[in-house]
Amino acid sequence: MQIDGSLKKLPRDIRIFLAIFVVVLSIGFYTGLLFVVNTDSFSPMGVEENYLGNEALEEAAVMKFKKSPREMLNIIHTHVLSMSLIFFLLGILVWATTLPRRWKQFLSIEPFLSVILTFGGIYVMWLGWYGFKYVVILSGLAMTLTYVIASGLVLFQLLGKHTRSQPG
């Protein structure tokens, strides 16, 4: 089955449907990023405080407590499952673009590595390996950049010039 470049060949209604899906998916993704920004998790100290607490600090603006094992498992479980589905669906759309094969491989595989590194890193940091906060930040940044590039390219191909598919 040949899916390379098939996004541009889809009927207009299906392209609009897929574009709306990517837009709504992006709203959800970027809302999650706003949550991260609002919990100060963009800095190494913020990542650490978010999962390990800051009750030892005397001048904390917002008191945070170490997450329980149950909370950690819930955070990791829900994020790994939902983000793997997000990147699976987006990856299928990436493979249907006209991008070169290497780009498709990178944009469809890298997010899965970043999901494992980000949420695995959070768990390992929570266990006491505090240096993993840097792994969390770098892999989260890579995951976000990959999402932005992949979703943008998919939308560009869905909404840009297209070729009409010929009846079979």
DOLUMTI-258360 format. One record per residue (C-alpha): residue number from 1; x, y, z. Coordinates in pm, whole numbers, plus 50000, padded with zeros to 5 digits. Each point is the difference from the previous one (the first is absolute). Layout:
DOLUMTI-258360
(NUM,(X,Y,Z))
...
***
This chain:
DOLUMTI-258360
(1,(50000,50000,50000))
(2,(50139,50337,49897))
(3,(49918,50286,50239))
(4,(50288,50231,49905))
(5,(49853,50335,49898))
(6,(49643,49881,50041))
(7,(49894,50294,50221))
(8,(50001,50234,49702))
(9,(49796,49752,49795))
(10,(49720,49953,50254))
(11,(49656,50146,49929))
(12,(49953,50353,50132))
(13,(49753,49895,50273))
(14,(50240,49743,50144))
(15,(50289,50249,49990))
(16,(49786,50253,50191))
(17,(49900,49730,50252))
(18,(50365,49906,50057))
(19,(50107,50365,50023))
(20,(49734,50066,50266))
(21,(50121,49690,50186))
(22,(50360,50128,49999))
(23,(49887,50347,50114))
(24,(49794,49857,50290))
(25,(50284,49761,50088))
(26,(50235,50298,50004))
(27,(49770,50196,50229))
(28,(50018,49711,50246))
(29,(50378,49968,49963))
(30,(50064,50373,50046))
(31,(49761,50013,50297))
(32,(50220,49735,50161))
(33,(50304,50221,49933))
(34,(49822,50295,50165))
(35,(49948,49781,50306))
(36,(50374,49923,50007))
(37,(50080,50372,49972))
(38,(49756,50082,50282))
(39,(50158,49739,50229))
(40,(50347,50151,49940))
(41,(50117,49668,49854))
(42,(50205,50165,49725))
(43,(50296,50045,50233))
(44,(50210,49723,50157))
(45,(49899,50114,50350))
(46,(49635,50023,49895))
(47,(50001,49642,49868))
(48,(50156,49879,50323))
(49,(49759,50194,50222))
(50,(49697,49885,49803))
(51,(50066,49632,50078))
(52,(50220,50010,50311))
(53,(49840,50294,50178))
(54,(50146,50319,50141))
(55,(49887,49989,50361))
(56,(50364,50032,50115))
(57,(50022,50348,49842))
(58,(49903,50281,50234))
(59,(49913,50251,49727))
(60,(49792,49787,49760))
(61,(49724,50202,49832))
(62,(49788,49685,49964))
(63,(50047,49705,50235))
(64,(50045,49670,49814))
(65,(50031,49653,50149))
(66,(50173,49689,49871))
(67,(49769,49790,49782))
(68,(49893,49668,50146))
(69,(50076,49672,49818))
(70,(49633,49983,49897))
(71,(50008,50355,49857))
(72,(50320,49927,49809))
(73,(49861,49680,49848))
(74,(49683,50184,49900))
(75,(50192,50288,49838))
(76,(50235,49770,49810))
(77,(49729,49750,49899))
(78,(49760,50261,49861))
(79,(50266,50205,49823))
(80,(50181,49709,49837))
(81,(49673,49847,49875))
(82,(49848,50325,49873))
(83,(50319,50136,49844))
(84,(50077,49672,49827))
(85,(49655,50015,49838))
(86,(50048,50365,49906))
(87,(50334,49927,49834))
(88,(49876,49679,49839))
(89,(49715,50184,49825))
(90,(50218,50295,49906))
(91,(50268,49758,49877))
(92,(49754,49833,49763))
(93,(49920,50342,49854))
(94,(50372,50082,49972))
(95,(50055,49681,49798))
(96,(49726,50116,49759))
(97,(50186,50323,49920))
(98,(50245,50060,49716))
(99,(50293,50050,50239))
(100,(50321,49807,49939))
(101,(50010,49659,50167))
(102,(50269,50102,50255))
(103,(49785,50289,50121))
(104,(49701,49771,50033))
(105,(50207,49751,50199))
(106,(50128,50269,50233))
(107,(49666,50179,50051))
(108,(49813,49675,50063))
(109,(50254,49822,50226))
(110,(50164,50277,50203))
(111,(49688,50093,50200))
(112,(49974,49645,50139))
(113,(50360,50018,50120))
(114,(49930,50340,50156))
(115,(49688,49871,50176))
(116,(50201,49717,50158))
(117,(50289,50231,50091))
(118,(49773,50273,50138))
(119,(49772,49789,50216))
(120,(50262,49739,50079))
(121,(50229,50288,50098))
(122,(49732,50145,50227))
(123,(49966,49664,50174))
(124,(50376,49948,50034))
(125,(50035,50355,50135))
(126,(49720,49931,50248))
(127,(50194,49692,50114))
(128,(50293,50225,50092))
(129,(50214,50041,49688))
(130,(49956,50378,49991))
(131,(50217,50055,49692))
(132,(49724,49848,49788))
(133,(49815,50333,50017))
(134,(50226,50107,49712))
(135,(49903,49690,49798))
(136,(49634,50088,50067))
(137,(50044,50356,49875))
(138,(50202,49907,49688))
(139,(49775,49710,49899))
(140,(49687,50208,50067))
(141,(50141,50275,49779))
(142,(50083,49748,49724))
(143,(49650,49851,50024))
(144,(49841,50345,49975))
(145,(50212,50110,49705))
(146,(49926,49675,49819))
(147,(49627,50045,50061))
(148,(50007,50360,49873))
(149,(50191,49904,49684))
(150,(49796,49685,49926))
(151,(49659,50157,50060))
(152,(50097,50311,49803))
(153,(50121,49797,49702))
(154,(49689,49782,50006))
(155,(49773,50306,50012))
(156,(50196,50165,49720))
(157,(49954,49695,49778))
(158,(49634,49959,50092))
(159,(49910,50363,49934))
(160,(50252,50089,49726))
(161,(49977,49936,49629))
(162,(49880,49652,49924))
(163,(49947,49764,49712))
(164,(49661,49854,49941))
(165,(49989,49623,50034))
(166,(49896,49818,49689))
(167,(49700,49764,50022))
(168,(50122,49643,50002))
***
